[in-house]
Amino acid sequence: MNEFFHMGGYAFYVWTSYGLALLVLLANVLSPILLKKKLLSQLARREQRAGRS
């Protein structure tokens, strides 16, 4: 098991690559969720302003 995690001396590069890939995947999941939330709040504010006038 130790050899698996050590990866023949390339562990730093391999695990760094896995970490960066995970960050990119998380950003690809979270970004649209946050944008949708922001868009819905902007639309709600516009709706409120349009209702007042």
C-alpha positions, 0 to 999 in steps of 0.5 A: 500500500505504501508503494501505491501512495509513493508512486515510484517517486512521482507521488508529489506530481501525481497527487498534485495533479489529482488535487488540481483536477478535483478543484477544477471539477468542483468549480465546474459543479459549483459555478453554475449553481452560484450563477443560478442563485445570483440570476434568480435574486437579480430577477426577483429584484427586477420583479419587485421594482417592476411591481412598484411602478 
